[in-house]
Amino acid sequence: MAENENGKGGDVTKFTRILAELKQVRGMTKNGYVGNQDVLAKVRAYETADAAADVQAHSAAVRDGIDRLAILDNLTELYNHRAFAKELQAELKRASRYHHTVVLCMFNIDGFDNLLRTYGQLTGEAMQKVMGSIIKAGIRDGDVAAKYGGPLFAVAFPRTSISDAALLAENMRQKIGNQVITHNWQSFSTTASVGLAEFPEHANEYDELIARATEMMELAIERGGDRVVAV
């Protein structure tokens, strides 16, 4: 008899379901990055703009003697963009030196703009706090989680295969979907679209890895959301 979702049989079923979502798309070749150039351009533009804003925020936090604010997002208490960029770039250097993998996972809160229009900014912030808490609880020692920007979150899984990272991401996705949030006398729930890519298999550089994971996240959204898609 097959075991339930929490048993070994459930894990096998979950793994099979995730594998069915894995889409074989253009990957890394010997000649370099061949992903979606439009997505890469957007990532690079965001990285440039957000890096400038992070420098200002970091300087203000240091000036005020608030070291914690220099590395953490004040809403979710995950790494902020600046700290995440530094940590991920360092992790990729280690991975290149010691020949191990790093899987990057990008989370998007489905329908976030509609949520803001329906419930307001404070409820949107409450949703981001819940998302951050679930991600924080779902990572392991050595993983790096961040509020990347807006409704986007990022998690780096060092020394992890993409299939194992997909299982971790799937567990988080399920918990996000099962979470009922009550705020301002309103109860609601939301889902997440998740995309994964692996260094160095799918990208050799920091911004290219983010672009590939973002590309898969956008594919998850196009497929209806509330799912995990990996290269």
N, C-alpha and C positions, 0 to 999 in steps of 0.2 A: 504494500500500500504506500502511495506517495505521501511524503511528509508535508506538513503545512508550510505556510510562507516563512515561518520563523525557523524551520528545520532545514536539514541538508537539502531535501528535495526542493524546498522553497528557494534556496540559494541558487540551485541549478536552473530552476525556472526563471528566476530573475536575471541570471547571467545570460540565458538564451534570449530573453527579451531584449536585453541591452545589445547583444551582438546583432540582433535583427535591425537595430537602429544605426549600427556603424555603417557609414557611407564611405565607399572607396572613391575618393576624388583625387584630383591632381595633387601629388605630393612633392617631396623634396627630391631633386635630381642632383647629379654631380655638378651641374652648372649653376645651382643656386635656387632661390625662391621662385616658385611658379604658382603661388596661390593667387587669390583675387587681388589684383593691384589696386582696385578702388577701395577695398577694405583696408589694405595696407596704408594707403594714402590717408584715409580717415584716422587710422590709429596714430600715424606719425604726426598729423596735425593736432590731435588731441593731446598726445604726449608732450608736444612742444608747448602748447598753450597751458596745459595743466602744470607742467614743470615750473613755468614762470610764476603761476599763482602759488604753488607749493613753496617756492623759495621765499615769497613774501610772508606766507603764513608761518613758515619755519622761523624766519627772522623775528617775527613778532612774538612767537612763543618763547624763543630763547631770550629775547629782550625782557619779557615779563617773568622770566625764571620758571616757566612751566614746561619742563622738558618732556613731560608726558604728551602734551599737545603737539610737540614737534614730530612725533612719529605715529600717533593714533588719531583715527577719525573720531571726532567728539560725539558723534551720534551713535555709532555702533561699537566703538572701542576696538575695532579691528585696525590693522595697519592702514594709514592713509596712503594716497597715491605715491607720494615722494618716498616714504619708507619702503613700500612694496617694490617700487622700481629698483631701489638700491639692493634689497634682499634678493630679488629674482635675478638681477644681473650678476650678483655674487654667486648665487647658486648655479647659474649657467656656466660660469667660469670654472667652478669646481667640477661640474658634470663633464665639461670638456676635458679637463685635466685628468680626471680619474675614470673617464669613459663609462659614465652611468647616465641614466635618463632623467628627465624632468617633464612631468605632464602638467600642462596649464589648463585650468578649468575656468570658464567664464560663465557666470550666472546672470540671468536677466529676470527681473520681476515682470511676469506677464501682465499686460494691460495696465501698466503703472500710470500712464497718463489719464486713462479713464478713472482709475482709482482716485487720483487727485481731484479730478473734476467732480466726482460723485461725493467724496467724503472730505476733501480738503487737505491742506498741506500737513497739518498735525497728524492726521491719520496716515498719510503717506510716510511720515517720519516714523510712526509707530510700526508700520510694516517693515521698514528698513531695519529697525531695531530687532524685530523678530527674526528677520532673515539673517542678520548678523549673528544672533544668538544660536540659531540652528547650525550655521556654518561653523561657528567657533566650537560647538559641541561635537561636530562631526569630523573635525580634523585630528590628526595624530601629532605626537611630538615630532618636530622637524618640518612639518608642513607650514606653509606661509599663506595666510588669508588676509584679504584686504577689501575695503570699500573702494572700488576702482573709480567710480564716479556715477552720479545720478542713480538709476536703479540697477547699476552693474556692480557685481562683486567678482573677485578673482581669488583662486586658490591654486598654489603651486604644490605639486606632489613630487618631491625628489625621490630618486631611486625607486620608482614605481612604474609598473607597466601600464599601458593605456587601458587595458581591460580591468585591472584592479582599481585604477583611478575612476573608471566609469562606474564600478560598483559602489565606491564611496560616494560619488556624485549622485547616483541613483537613490541611495539611502537618504541623502539630504533633500533631494527633490521630493521624495515621498513625504518626509516630515513637514516640509514647507506646505505642500498641498493639504495635509491633514490638520494644519494649525488653524484654529478659529480665533480670530482677533476681535476683541471688544474694545471699542474706543469711541468716546463721545456718545454713549448709549446706542451705538451701532455695532452689529456683529457681521463679520465678513471673512472671507478667506481668499487666497490667491494661489497661483502656481508659478513655477519657474521653468524657463528654457535654459538648457545647459549645453555648452559646446566645449570639446576637448581637443587638444593637439599635443604632440610629444616632441621634445627636443632630444636628440638632433634629427630624428626621423623626418619630421615635417617642416622644420625651420631651424636655421643655424644662428639666428640673431634674436635679441630680446623683442624688438618691435614686430618682427616677422612671426614669432611664436604667438604673440598676442593677436596678431591679425588672423592667423590660422584658426585659433580657438574662437575668435569672434565670428569668423566666417561660419564655423560649425554651429555656433549659438544662433546666428541669424537663420541658418537652415532649420534648426529646431523650431524657431518661431514660425517660419514659412510652413512647416509641417503641422502647425496647429498649436504649438507650444506644449508645455507640461511634459517635456521629454528630454532625454540625454542623447546627444549626437556627437560622434567622434570621427576624426579623419580615419 
